Amino acid sequence: MKTLYKAPSHTFILAIALLTCGLLVVPHAVFAQQATVFPFLRGSISARAAGLGGATVAMPEDVSMVVMNPAVLTTVEGKSAAATFVKHVLDINSGFATFADSLGDAGMYGVTAYYTSYGAFERTNSAGENLGSFSANDVCLAGTFSKQIDTLISWGGTVKFLYGSLSDQSTIAVAVDAGLLVQIPKSRTNIGLSILNAGVQVSTYDGTSDRLPLDVRAGVNHRLRGLPLLVNFSLTQLADEVPSFFDRFLNFSVGGELSIGKYVRARLGYDHTSRNLSGVNVSTQMAGVSGGVGVQLETMQFDYALSSIGSSALLHRLSVGLML
């Protein structure tokens, strides 16, 4: 029988070692979950990712996934661009746009811009008199570089500059992402690990420093044999402190993408972390459940996702991708 693919043993062992270190070492070296500055970074995912419950840390060949794992950039061919708009509850809106291109043998680079507008708020004095209105916004500009170690393993890193404004006050922070992607074509499987939003505030709103929403993710992406279904599973927020080691695995998400014909993709996902954070009456809610649909053309991709974060709170996402 002809051998289609043979994985070099040294690279495979290196990949497993790095993934294990990410799961066992990093979570014990970081801080507990608490109120953070720039929380919008955790929700900045594409419609495709949202439709899969956010379980896409190991998803290749999609430029919009760079915000979840910068190492996936090496799997994107040629110039690519993608943009996502998110309609939150009330008048909160956000989105991000990404552009990526090749540097030849040197690797791949990408630039990403994020934003979130929290709408307008009324300003009042102690007597309740209206003094006008003010707004709040978060913005992030990021640059990414990614390169293959060999045909199996890719790594990537992102540097982020963050700016937040609240009325006449502002804050600035810098952060980095790091990612690893292991591709195993013979098994139709990819493994991903990423560390997101590791950084510090350079200036604060009121002199009090807040933590950035540090996140450590690990996941697998697998295409079934004989069935047009792409299955994704991720462990998320592994940097958060939990009562016991096994409680760490309760922060998970799972999603499936079914190909319907040549162009249409139907998606269903579940994010257990979102469900746990949604409230006390989650048993009667669809919190954490998401779904979506995508249309994949030769040079364009359109995606829509609907995510439930509570009994009456829904997030709508619309993404467009281009091969330039």
NORSUL-V110427 format. One record per residue. N is the residue number from 1. RES is the residue in one letter. OMEGA is omega in degrees with one decimal (999 if undefined). NEAR is the number of other ideal C-beta (glycine too) atoms within 12 Angstrom. Layout:
# NORSUL-V110427
n->{N & N}
res->{RES & RES}
omega->{OMEGA & OMEGA}
near->{NEAR & NEAR}
This chain:
# NORSUL-V110427
n->{1 & 2 & 3 & 4 & 5 & 6 & 7 & 8 & 9 & 10 & 11 & 12 & 13 & 14 & 15 & 16 & 17 & 18 & 19 & 20 & 21 & 22 & 23 & 24 & 25 & 26 & 27 & 28 & 29 & 30 & 31 & 32 & 33 & 34 & 35 & 36 & 37 & 38 & 39 & 40 & 41 & 42 & 43 & 44 & 45 & 46 & 47 & 48 & 49 & 50 & 51 & 52 & 53 & 54 & 55 & 56 & 57 & 58 & 59 & 60 & 61 & 62 & 63 & 64 & 65 & 66 & 67 & 68 & 69 & 70 & 71 & 72 & 73 & 74 & 75 & 76 & 77 & 78 & 79 & 80 & 81 & 82 & 83 & 84 & 85 & 86 & 87 & 88 & 89 & 90 & 91 & 92 & 93 & 94 & 95 & 96 & 97 & 98 & 99 & 100 & 101 & 102 & 103 & 104 & 105 & 106 & 107 & 108 & 109 & 110 & 111 & 112 & 113 & 114 & 115 & 116 & 117 & 118 & 119 & 120 & 121 & 122 & 123 & 124 & 125 & 126 & 127 & 128 & 129 & 130 & 131 & 132 & 133 & 134 & 135 & 136 & 137 & 138 & 139 & 140 & 141 & 142 & 143 & 144 & 145 & 146 & 147 & 148 & 149 & 150 & 151 & 152 & 153 & 154 & 155 & 156 & 157 & 158 & 159 & 160 & 161 & 162 & 163 & 164 & 165 & 166 & 167 & 168 & 169 & 170 & 171 & 172 & 173 & 174 & 175 & 176 & 177 & 178 & 179 & 180 & 181 & 182 & 183 & 184 & 185 & 186 & 187 & 188 & 189 & 190 & 191 & 192 & 193 & 194 & 195 & 196 & 197 & 198 & 199 & 200 & 201 & 202 & 203 & 204 & 205 & 206 & 207 & 208 & 209 & 210 & 211 & 212 & 213 & 214 & 215 & 216 & 217 & 218 & 219 & 220 & 221 & 222 & 223 & 224 & 225 & 226 & 227 & 228 & 229 & 230 & 231 & 232 & 233 & 234 & 235 & 236 & 237 & 238 & 239 & 240 & 241 & 242 & 243 & 244 & 245 & 246 & 247 & 248 & 249 & 250 & 251 & 252 & 253 & 254 & 255 & 256 & 257 & 258 & 259 & 260 & 261 & 262 & 263 & 264 & 265 & 266 & 267 & 268 & 269 & 270 & 271 & 272 & 273 & 274 & 275 & 276 & 277 & 278 & 279 & 280 & 281 & 282 & 283 & 284 & 285 & 286 & 287 & 288 & 289 & 290 & 291 & 292 & 293 & 294 & 295 & 296 & 297 & 298 & 299 & 300 & 301 & 302 & 303 & 304 & 305 & 306 & 307 & 308 & 309 & 310 & 311 & 312 & 313 & 314 & 315 & 316 & 317 & 318 & 319 & 320 & 321 & 322 & 323 & 324}
res->{M & K & T & L & Y & K & A & P & S & H & T & F & I & L & A & I & A & L & L & T & C & G & L & L & V & V & P & H & A & V & F & A & Q & Q & A & T & V & F & P & F & L & R & G & S & I & S & A & R & A & A & G & L & G & G & A & T & V & A & M & P & E & D & V & S & M & V & V & M & N & P & A & V & L & T & T & V & E & G & K & S & A & A & A & T & F & V & K & H & V & L & D & I & N & S & G & F & A & T & F & A & D & S & L & G & D & A & G & M & Y & G & V & T & A & Y & Y & T & S & Y & G & A & F & E & R & T & N & S & A & G & E & N & L & G & S & F & S & A & N & D & V & C & L & A & G & T & F & S & K & Q & I & D & T & L & I & S & W & G & G & T & V & K & F & L & Y & G & S & L & S & D & Q & S & T & I & A & V & A & V & D & A & G & L & L & V & Q & I & P & K & S & R & T & N & I & G & L & S & I & L & N & A & G & V & Q & V & S & T & Y & D & G & T & S & D & R & L & P & L & D & V & R & A & G & V & N & H & R & L & R & G & L & P & L & L & V & N & F & S & L & T & Q & L & A & D & E & V & P & S & F & F & D & R & F & L & N & F & S & V & G & G & E & L & S & I & G & K & Y & V & R & A & R & L & G & Y & D & H & T & S & R & N & L & S & G & V & N & V & S & T & Q & M & A & G & V & S & G & G & V & G & V & Q & L & E & T & M & Q & F & D & Y & A & L & S & S & I & G & S & S & A & L & L & H & R & L & S & V & G & L & M & L}
omega->{-178.6 & 177.9 & -177.8 & -176.2 & 177.8 & -176.7 & 175.4 & -172.5 & -175.8 & 179.6 & 179.8 & 178.6 & 178.3 & -179.6 & -179.3 & 179.7 & -179.9 & 179.0 & 179.3 & 178.1 & 179.0 & -178.0 & -170.4 & -173.5 & -174.2 & -177.0 & -177.8 & -177.5 & -175.9 & -171.4 & -178.2 & 176.9 & 177.6 & 179.2 & -176.9 & 170.8 & -176.0 & 179.0 & -179.2 & -179.4 & -178.6 & -178.8 & -178.4 & 177.4 & -177.1 & 177.6 & 178.7 & 179.0 & -179.6 & 178.2 & 178.3 & 177.2 & -177.4 & -175.8 & -169.8 & 179.2 & -179.8 & -177.5 & -179.8 & 170.4 & 177.7 & -173.2 & -178.5 & -179.9 & 179.4 & 179.5 & 178.8 & 178.4 & -177.5 & -179.1 & -177.7 & -177.2 & -179.2 & -179.1 & 178.8 & -176.6 & 174.8 & 178.8 & 179.4 & 176.9 & 178.7 & 178.2 & -179.1 & 173.7 & -178.4 & 174.6 & -179.3 & 174.2 & -178.5 & -177.5 & 176.5 & 178.7 & 178.6 & 178.8 & 175.3 & 178.5 & -176.3 & 172.7 & -179.9 & 178.5 & -177.7 & 172.2 & -177.3 & 179.7 & -178.2 & 179.8 & 179.6 & 174.5 & 177.9 & 174.7 & -177.0 & 175.3 & 177.9 & 170.6 & 169.9 & 175.2 & -177.5 & 177.0 & -177.2 & -179.8 & 176.8 & 177.7 & 179.2 & 175.1 & -176.3 & 178.7 & 179.1 & 179.7 & -178.7 & -179.3 & -178.6 & -177.2 & 175.4 & -177.3 & 177.8 & -177.1 & 172.3 & -180.0 & 176.9 & 171.8 & -173.1 & 174.1 & -174.1 & 170.9 & -178.8 & -177.5 & 175.2 & 169.4 & 170.2 & -176.8 & -179.1 & -166.8 & 174.3 & 175.0 & 178.4 & 177.8 & -179.9 & 173.2 & -175.9 & 171.2 & -173.8 & 178.7 & 177.6 & 178.7 & 177.5 & -174.9 & -178.7 & 177.8 & -178.8 & 176.5 & 178.9 & 178.2 & 173.1 & -177.7 & 177.9 & 169.8 & 173.7 & -177.1 & 178.4 & 177.6 & 177.4 & 179.9 & 179.1 & -173.8 & -178.4 & -179.6 & -178.9 & -172.4 & 173.1 & 179.0 & -177.8 & 175.0 & 177.1 & 173.1 & -170.2 & 170.3 & 173.8 & -176.9 & -176.7 & 172.0 & 174.1 & 174.0 & -173.7 & 177.8 & -172.3 & -179.1 & 179.0 & -178.5 & 175.3 & 179.3 & 172.0 & -177.0 & 179.2 & -177.9 & 174.0 & -176.5 & 175.0 & -177.1 & -179.0 & 178.8 & -174.0 & 176.0 & -177.0 & 177.1 & 176.4 & 179.6 & -176.7 & -176.8 & 176.8 & -175.5 & 179.8 & 176.7 & 179.6 & 166.1 & -174.5 & 177.9 & 178.4 & 178.2 & -178.1 & 177.6 & -179.0 & -177.5 & -179.7 & -178.2 & -175.6 & 175.8 & 179.1 & -176.7 & 174.6 & 174.7 & -177.3 & 174.0 & -177.8 & -179.9 & 178.1 & 178.6 & -177.8 & 177.0 & 178.7 & -174.7 & -174.1 & -168.7 & -169.7 & 177.1 & 176.5 & -173.3 & 176.1 & -177.3 & 178.7 & 179.0 & -175.7 & 178.7 & 178.7 & 179.3 & -179.2 & -177.7 & -171.2 & -179.7 & -174.1 & -176.1 & -175.3 & -177.2 & -179.6 & -177.3 & 172.3 & -177.6 & 179.4 & -178.9 & 178.5 & 177.7 & -179.4 & 179.8 & 178.7 & 175.6 & -177.1 & 175.7 & -174.7 & -177.8 & -178.9 & 177.9 & 177.9 & -178.1 & 174.8 & 178.4 & 175.1 & -177.5 & 178.2 & 177.0 & 179.3 & -175.8 & -178.2 & -177.5 & -179.5 & 175.7 & 177.4 & 178.0 & 176.3 & -179.0 & 175.5 & 178.4 & -176.7 & 167.9 & -172.5 & 999}
near->{3 & 5 & 7 & 11 & 16 & 14 & 24 & 17 & 12 & 14 & 24 & 26 & 16 & 21 & 34 & 23 & 19 & 31 & 35 & 17 & 21 & 35 & 25 & 18 & 18 & 30 & 31 & 19 & 16 & 27 & 21 & 16 & 27 & 16 & 14 & 30 & 36 & 42 & 28 & 33 & 37 & 33 & 36 & 46 & 51 & 45 & 44 & 46 & 50 & 49 & 43 & 48 & 42 & 51 & 46 & 50 & 51 & 45 & 48 & 41 & 31 & 44 & 48 & 45 & 55 & 55 & 50 & 53 & 51 & 46 & 47 & 47 & 49 & 41 & 36 & 38 & 18 & 19 & 21 & 34 & 30 & 41 & 31 & 44 & 28 & 34 & 25 & 25 & 20 & 15 & 16 & 27 & 26 & 36 & 36 & 41 & 31 & 43 & 29 & 42 & 25 & 24 & 18 & 10 & 9 & 13 & 25 & 38 & 31 & 41 & 30 & 38 & 28 & 40 & 30 & 33 & 25 & 25 & 18 & 16 & 20 & 15 & 18 & 13 & 10 & 7 & 7 & 9 & 10 & 12 & 14 & 14 & 14 & 19 & 23 & 30 & 28 & 39 & 30 & 41 & 25 & 37 & 28 & 40 & 30 & 39 & 27 & 27 & 24 & 19 & 20 & 32 & 35 & 40 & 35 & 44 & 31 & 42 & 26 & 38 & 24 & 39 & 30 & 35 & 23 & 21 & 20 & 12 & 19 & 22 & 29 & 27 & 35 & 25 & 35 & 27 & 45 & 34 & 46 & 43 & 49 & 44 & 36 & 29 & 18 & 17 & 20 & 22 & 29 & 42 & 40 & 48 & 45 & 49 & 41 & 44 & 40 & 29 & 32 & 22 & 25 & 18 & 21 & 19 & 22 & 15 & 10 & 13 & 20 & 25 & 29 & 38 & 35 & 39 & 45 & 42 & 53 & 45 & 45 & 34 & 41 & 29 & 28 & 18 & 13 & 7 & 14 & 19 & 23 & 38 & 31 & 44 & 34 & 43 & 40 & 45 & 40 & 39 & 36 & 32 & 21 & 22 & 10 & 9 & 14 & 10 & 20 & 28 & 22 & 23 & 36 & 32 & 42 & 33 & 44 & 31 & 38 & 24 & 21 & 16 & 11 & 11 & 16 & 21 & 33 & 28 & 43 & 31 & 41 & 32 & 44 & 30 & 35 & 35 & 32 & 27 & 25 & 27 & 19 & 13 & 13 & 21 & 13 & 13 & 22 & 26 & 30 & 37 & 34 & 40 & 33 & 39 & 30 & 36 & 25 & 28 & 17 & 11 & 16 & 20 & 32 & 27 & 40 & 31 & 42 & 26 & 42 & 29 & 32 & 24 & 18 & 15 & 23 & 25 & 39 & 29 & 41 & 30 & 41 & 30 & 37 & 24 & 23 & 17}
